[in-house]
């Protein structure tokens, strides 16, 4: 509607500057040194909600980092939309690979470079500004609630308890999440599901201290070597995961869905060039889009041990460590897969070392029905704004809280993300295109309009 566009155009510079202020706060949930920054960011989000038109907003305590809640209730008889997002961000390491400071946002070539720009400050803030647009043009046709947490990047360990204790506060008709990506601005898409996650850490111990690699090398097991062999054994020559029981509960995607996925535009050469690789790698028998959407994976997220500083130190290390994650597909349980992974690494360790393996965090896979009223409203909103119907795809990432939100609140989730897979999520030089940011603010009001109409 023209009034929305006029208001956004008039205030677009302020919208951007407000986002940049949020991006300057190093709200790293994984690092206890940033506890005060987390609090500062939560308070800033609360204030922005109030300024955007929320009638009430508050910071709620949890056993970890706080949750921000806000709402604007225009008419209890109208449908209610709960917007979920997170204000915490991934650690920025390795810092030396950033072209600018991760918390000193820079705009270059029409993109915002900063940690959290796309994941998820830039994306949840689109909804805050959409609330402002609707409020200030007197065109809000739904009730809007916001649930913005501070622990998504560490597995949302405390949000489930908060949701269970505040069901009445969070009561809604649909949950709307913009923590996902589109294929491209030319080919808009909507995630119809996200993968689950099982995340563990493995510690291998050999001798009771670091040893001289000349005196003891060849006589005592090297934990780094043993750990590397254990990890390498987890995939066969077809890049199929070899861990017994890993695939037992996998629901295979049908040919109809695979055919639909094949319709999504994909240029393998552009994909490789963007990543700087000469060849792609993955499970034999599946396309790249299938490998990142409908198939489970096992990845090494970090490995360390021994001497890693400048220069040489010839030691045979006492310990080696690895962080390992599995992305899960429908019907796989993060609890079951975690137990399978932990037991596997304990079992395959040779007697020359000892293994300590433990869980870091996890979450369940989630699928949203494409025949729901909310999905139809979101698809129509995107078609109105982009001029094209969105392609339904499965997202490769994980949003651990999804299944808990649905279970506790009894409603479905719709994913309406405006980022791109190439936005360097969790990597140095994370970015979010200004066009995407503004397009999200333009599109979201249509969702509220169409959801209200279709829900009558």
Legacy VTK file of the C-alpha trace (Angstrom):
# vtk DataFile Version 3.0
C-alpha trace
ASCII
DATASET POLYDATA
POINTS 456 float
0.000 0.000 0.000
1.227 3.452 -0.861
0.999 4.839 2.683
3.344 2.097 3.912
5.856 2.776 1.168
5.736 6.534 1.705
6.318 6.162 5.447
9.191 3.733 4.929
10.840 5.932 2.321
10.601 8.970 4.574
12.155 7.119 7.533
14.499 4.638 5.833
17.710 6.376 6.931
16.597 6.377 10.549
15.594 2.711 10.302
19.103 1.886 9.112
20.846 3.979 11.762
18.839 2.277 14.491
19.922 -1.115 13.202
23.547 -0.007 13.088
23.313 0.980 16.754
22.104 -2.521 17.641
24.915 -4.062 15.600
27.506 -2.118 17.594
26.572 -4.036 20.746
28.716 -7.235 21.010
25.881 -9.450 22.259
27.820 -12.742 22.185
25.832 -15.241 24.241
28.571 -17.893 24.210
31.073 -15.673 26.016
30.534 -14.879 29.698
32.696 -11.765 29.275
29.836 -10.260 27.235
27.165 -10.656 29.902
26.790 -6.884 30.348
26.596 -6.434 26.567
23.779 -8.962 26.439
21.849 -6.968 29.020
22.528 -3.724 27.167
21.253 -5.214 23.915
18.097 -6.581 25.548
17.301 -3.161 26.983
17.939 -1.551 23.592
15.534 -3.977 21.878
12.878 -3.221 24.510
13.266 0.513 23.902
13.084 0.107 20.123
9.843 -1.892 20.459
8.263 0.859 22.519
9.390 3.514 20.061
7.970 1.473 17.168
4.506 1.422 18.671
4.389 -1.505 21.083
1.953 -0.720 23.889
4.095 -2.631 26.350
7.582 -4.116 26.313
9.666 -5.697 29.043
12.902 -7.548 29.717
12.265 -10.892 31.430
14.883 -12.758 33.416
15.814 -16.385 32.720
18.449 -18.661 34.201
20.694 -17.361 31.429
20.425 -14.264 29.279
17.173 -12.274 29.345
14.203 -12.472 26.987
12.567 -9.377 25.495
8.797 -9.344 25.096
6.596 -6.674 23.541
3.066 -6.449 22.193
0.503 -4.297 20.462
-3.055 -5.570 20.880
-5.471 -3.681 18.650
-8.503 -5.947 19.076
-8.647 -9.259 20.983
-11.005 -10.623 18.335
-8.402 -10.187 15.597
-5.724 -12.823 14.868
-2.485 -12.573 16.810
0.970 -12.970 15.266
3.951 -13.837 17.475
7.274 -12.728 15.994
10.245 -14.766 17.206
13.855 -13.646 16.825
17.130 -13.470 18.714
19.429 -10.611 19.648
22.455 -12.750 20.477
25.142 -13.384 17.879
27.887 -15.861 17.115
31.462 -15.184 18.321
33.304 -13.170 15.630
36.477 -15.286 15.556
38.775 -15.452 13.659
39.082 -11.687 13.909
42.009 -11.407 11.514
39.789 -12.531 8.624
37.380 -9.622 9.015
37.868 -6.715 6.618
36.371 -4.377 9.225
35.483 -4.615 12.893
32.714 -7.178 13.509
30.957 -4.710 15.815
31.830 -1.596 13.839
29.252 -1.874 11.059
30.400 -0.749 7.636
28.205 -0.161 4.584
29.995 -1.128 1.386
28.565 -1.903 -2.055
25.045 -1.692 -0.667
25.675 -4.218 2.109
25.927 -3.927 5.904
29.031 -5.744 7.154
28.790 -6.649 10.844
28.244 -9.638 13.093
24.503 -10.141 13.485
23.579 -8.082 10.427
21.708 -11.017 8.863
21.646 -13.445 11.797
19.450 -12.219 13.335
19.428 -8.540 14.322
18.830 -7.250 10.820
16.062 -9.752 10.219
14.089 -9.429 13.451
14.468 -5.649 13.258
12.563 -5.666 9.972
9.537 -6.769 12.008
10.055 -4.005 14.556
10.067 -1.451 11.770
7.090 -3.100 10.069
5.201 -2.604 13.350
6.134 1.078 13.225
4.980 1.395 9.625
1.631 -0.221 10.383
1.112 1.676 13.622
1.880 5.060 12.130
-0.318 4.536 9.083
-3.256 3.273 11.182
-3.358 0.035 9.210
-2.618 -2.663 11.768
-5.113 -5.489 11.168
-3.594 -8.075 13.546
-2.343 -8.133 17.088
1.451 -8.403 17.173
3.617 -9.920 19.887
7.413 -10.139 19.966
9.557 -12.803 21.622
13.220 -11.876 21.136
15.612 -14.140 23.011
19.302 -13.966 23.837
20.425 -17.598 23.665
19.555 -18.960 20.218
23.210 -19.237 19.233
23.890 -21.508 22.224
20.850 -23.734 21.727
18.108 -21.772 23.564
18.658 -23.689 26.831
16.297 -21.533 28.899
13.631 -20.404 26.456
11.553 -23.569 26.705
11.047 -23.007 30.433
10.129 -19.368 29.805
7.570 -20.264 27.132
6.004 -22.965 29.319
5.649 -20.464 32.171
4.163 -17.709 29.988
1.689 -19.482 27.693
-1.036 -16.912 28.261
1.322 -14.031 27.563
2.500 -15.667 24.329
-0.894 -16.939 23.148
-1.167 -16.450 19.392
-2.505 -17.840 16.128
0.804 -18.197 14.302
4.527 -17.775 14.929
6.459 -15.799 12.315
10.239 -16.222 12.073
12.724 -14.364 9.880
15.915 -16.249 10.686
16.279 -17.933 7.304
17.279 -17.153 3.734
15.931 -16.795 0.211
17.432 -18.279 -2.929
17.862 -14.749 -4.303
15.957 -11.498 -4.699
15.215 -12.526 -8.286
13.974 -15.944 -7.156
12.271 -15.533 -3.772
11.746 -18.659 -1.703
10.302 -19.714 1.632
11.688 -22.343 3.956
9.164 -25.070 4.684
11.424 -26.614 7.290
14.749 -26.475 9.091
17.090 -29.236 10.184
17.679 -30.296 13.754
21.027 -30.300 15.546
23.059 -32.603 17.762
26.282 -30.975 18.951
28.968 -32.733 20.986
32.557 -32.291 22.139
35.133 -35.068 22.190
38.316 -35.046 24.306
41.015 -37.650 23.709
43.754 -38.147 26.332
46.961 -40.100 25.894
49.871 -39.703 28.315
49.460 -37.789 31.555
51.479 -34.842 30.201
52.887 -33.419 26.971
55.935 -35.420 25.919
59.119 -34.851 23.923
58.183 -36.064 20.443
61.698 -37.391 19.817
62.049 -39.322 23.047
58.511 -40.739 23.096
57.348 -40.477 19.481
56.535 -43.884 18.014
56.092 -45.448 21.440
53.081 -43.584 22.834
49.784 -42.833 21.081
49.375 -39.293 19.814
45.861 -38.079 20.741
45.681 -35.784 17.702
46.463 -38.681 15.360
43.965 -40.951 17.100
41.237 -38.297 17.068
41.855 -37.563 13.378
41.514 -41.256 12.540
38.330 -41.570 14.582
36.769 -38.598 12.808
37.912 -39.748 9.355
36.274 -43.135 9.926
32.845 -41.504 10.242
32.429 -41.182 6.433
32.975 -43.816 3.740
34.214 -43.348 0.178
30.740 -42.129 -0.858
30.679 -39.574 1.969
27.959 -41.611 3.618
27.993 -41.491 7.434
29.207 -44.836 8.790
28.075 -44.517 12.408
25.729 -47.440 13.179
22.114 -46.353 13.653
22.645 -42.798 12.406
20.138 -43.104 9.530
17.642 -45.394 11.265
14.870 -42.838 11.759
15.415 -40.703 8.659
12.243 -39.994 6.674
13.353 -40.028 3.054
12.078 -37.164 0.909
9.749 -38.358 -1.821
10.424 -37.942 -5.512
7.741 -35.258 -5.743
9.594 -33.034 -3.271
12.934 -33.764 -4.930
11.449 -32.765 -8.287
10.159 -29.542 -6.749
13.582 -28.796 -5.284
15.138 -29.371 -8.695
13.082 -26.492 -10.081
14.906 -24.005 -7.869
17.517 -22.050 -9.860
21.031 -23.250 -9.066
24.286 -22.497 -10.842
27.009 -24.842 -9.627
29.854 -22.789 -11.118
28.646 -19.610 -9.416
28.241 -21.553 -6.187
31.834 -22.835 -6.360
33.232 -19.464 -7.364
31.489 -17.744 -4.469
33.020 -20.229 -2.038
36.430 -20.317 -3.702
36.436 -24.101 -4.200
37.223 -26.144 -7.292
34.964 -29.087 -6.506
31.938 -29.744 -4.332
31.835 -32.514 -1.737
28.938 -34.491 -0.327
26.909 -37.653 -0.072
26.814 -39.555 -3.344
23.436 -39.777 -5.053
22.146 -36.360 -3.978
22.345 -32.874 -5.460
23.871 -29.946 -3.614
20.468 -28.527 -2.631
19.355 -31.953 -1.425
22.521 -32.393 0.632
21.890 -29.107 2.424
18.158 -29.566 2.907
16.766 -33.097 2.988
19.830 -35.072 4.127
21.412 -35.323 7.584
25.076 -34.448 7.920
28.016 -34.858 10.284
30.546 -32.030 10.422
33.728 -31.229 12.314
33.325 -27.688 13.706
36.670 -27.348 15.447
39.749 -29.380 16.324
42.741 -28.495 18.456
45.556 -29.843 20.583
49.311 -29.639 21.058
51.371 -26.568 20.209
49.675 -24.082 17.861
51.538 -20.844 18.574
54.229 -19.206 16.443
57.386 -21.192 15.751
58.165 -24.807 16.606
57.779 -26.883 19.718
58.240 -30.600 19.201
55.730 -32.085 21.608
53.644 -35.204 21.626
50.468 -33.720 23.120
48.632 -35.181 26.056
45.208 -34.152 24.772
43.256 -33.425 21.602
39.780 -31.924 21.276
37.045 -31.658 18.673
33.609 -30.103 18.386
31.312 -32.168 16.152
27.773 -31.452 14.998
25.106 -33.373 13.129
22.282 -31.698 11.216
19.113 -33.739 11.434
16.088 -34.251 9.196
12.460 -35.076 10.033
11.893 -37.969 12.448
15.469 -37.896 13.747
15.704 -37.102 17.460
18.520 -34.873 18.697
18.558 -36.830 21.962
18.907 -40.185 20.183
21.529 -38.961 17.735
23.514 -37.334 20.540
23.608 -40.633 22.420
24.591 -42.473 19.233
27.455 -40.037 18.617
28.732 -40.073 22.192
28.647 -43.854 22.445
30.287 -44.238 19.036
33.311 -42.111 19.873
33.726 -43.821 23.221
33.478 -47.253 21.614
35.893 -46.781 18.700
38.706 -45.319 20.792
41.727 -47.658 21.014
43.008 -48.764 24.411
46.027 -46.484 24.028
43.854 -43.421 24.830
40.849 -42.491 26.899
37.856 -40.540 25.591
35.547 -38.091 27.296
32.578 -37.118 25.125
29.696 -34.883 26.157
26.763 -32.922 24.720
26.959 -29.185 24.040
23.401 -28.556 22.828
20.801 -29.699 20.337
17.408 -29.141 18.789
14.792 -30.925 16.723
14.070 -30.651 12.975
10.905 -28.788 12.051
8.528 -28.804 9.066
5.749 -26.313 8.385
2.648 -27.240 6.334
2.381 -25.375 3.039
-1.415 -25.658 3.078
-1.796 -23.627 6.272
-3.510 -20.226 6.180
-0.406 -18.527 7.544
1.867 -20.020 4.896
-0.567 -18.960 2.193
-0.640 -15.421 3.608
3.167 -15.256 3.683
3.461 -16.608 0.149
0.919 -14.059 -1.092
2.785 -11.256 0.696
6.040 -12.210 -0.994
4.339 -12.532 -4.378
2.801 -9.077 -3.942
6.116 -7.503 -3.007
8.455 -9.398 -5.329
6.120 -10.029 -8.247
6.858 -13.770 -8.121
5.483 -16.705 -6.172
8.047 -17.966 -3.635
9.599 -21.391 -4.171
9.175 -23.707 -1.154
12.558 -25.076 -0.020
14.057 -26.729 3.038
16.585 -24.719 5.024
19.872 -26.307 6.023
20.271 -24.511 9.330
18.627 -25.112 12.681
16.349 -23.114 14.972
16.323 -25.250 18.131
13.269 -23.684 19.745
10.783 -24.392 16.915
9.395 -27.698 18.132
9.159 -26.403 21.700
7.254 -23.302 20.581
4.754 -25.396 18.647
4.346 -27.913 21.452
3.820 -25.324 24.185
1.713 -22.809 22.235
-0.135 -25.212 19.936
0.362 -23.216 16.738
2.378 -23.560 13.548
5.468 -21.642 12.502
6.005 -19.813 9.222
9.520 -18.976 8.034
9.766 -15.690 6.193
13.455 -14.914 5.845
15.048 -12.249 3.668
18.723 -13.107 3.975
20.876 -14.976 1.480
22.942 -18.138 1.900
25.942 -16.067 0.798
25.594 -13.660 3.749
28.515 -15.319 5.579
26.433 -16.422 8.544
28.644 -17.566 11.441
31.682 -16.507 9.370
33.931 -13.448 9.113
32.483 -10.537 7.125
28.840 -11.377 7.787
26.659 -9.108 5.682
23.079 -8.151 4.924
22.069 -6.342 1.759
20.306 -3.021 2.277
17.894 -4.019 -0.497
16.945 -7.146 1.464
16.529 -5.203 4.702
14.211 -2.665 3.131
12.385 -5.301 1.090
11.629 -7.192 4.277
10.110 -4.103 5.892
8.067 -3.568 2.732
6.804 -7.170 2.586
5.986 -7.971 6.217
2.969 -5.594 6.452
1.366 -7.510 3.579
1.583 -10.687 5.653
-0.423 -9.078 8.461
-2.969 -7.736 5.982
-3.460 -11.070 4.207
-3.380 -13.160 7.384
-6.143 -11.022 8.864
-8.204 -11.358 5.693
-7.706 -15.092 5.263
-8.408 -15.785 8.966
-11.918 -14.292 8.932
LINES 1 457
456 0 1 2 3 4 5 6 7 8 9 10 11 12 13 14 15 16 17 18 19 20 21 22 23 24 25 26 27 28 29 30 31 32 33 34 35 36 37 38 39 40 41 42 43 44 45 46 47 48 49 50 51 52 53 54 55 56 57 58 59 60 61 62 63 64 65 66 67 68 69 70 71 72 73 74 75 76 77 78 79 80 81 82 83 84 85 86 87 88 89 90 91 92 93 94 95 96 97 98 99 100 101 102 103 104 105 106 107 108 109 110 111 112 113 114 115 116 117 118 119 120 121 122 123 124 125 126 127 128 129 130 131 132 133 134 135 136 137 138 139 140 141 142 143 144 145 146 147 148 149 150 151 152 153 154 155 156 157 158 159 160 161 162 163 164 165 166 167 168 169 170 171 172 173 174 175 176 177 178 179 180 181 182 183 184 185 186 187 188 189 190 191 192 193 194 195 196 197 198 199 200 201 202 203 204 205 206 207 208 209 210 211 212 213 214 215 216 217 218 219 220 221 222 223 224 225 226 227 228 229 230 231 232 233 234 235 236 237 238 239 240 241 242 243 244 245 246 247 248 249 250 251 252 253 254 255 256 257 258 259 260 261 262 263 264 265 266 267 268 269 270 271 272 273 274 275 276 277 278 279 280 281 282 283 284 285 286 287 288 289 290 291 292 293 294 295 296 297 298 299 300 301 302 303 304 305 306 307 308 309 310 311 312 313 314 315 316 317 318 319 320 321 322 323 324 325 326 327 328 329 330 331 332 333 334 335 336 337 338 339 340 341 342 343 344 345 346 347 348 349 350 351 352 353 354 355 356 357 358 359 360 361 362 363 364 365 366 367 368 369 370 371 372 373 374 375 376 377 378 379 380 381 382 383 384 385 386 387 388 389 390 391 392 393 394 395 396 397 398 399 400 401 402 403 404 405 406 407 408 409 410 411 412 413 414 415 416 417 418 419 420 421 422 423 424 425 426 427 428 429 430 431 432 433 434 435 436 437 438 439 440 441 442 443 444 445 446 447 448 449 450 451 452 453 454 455
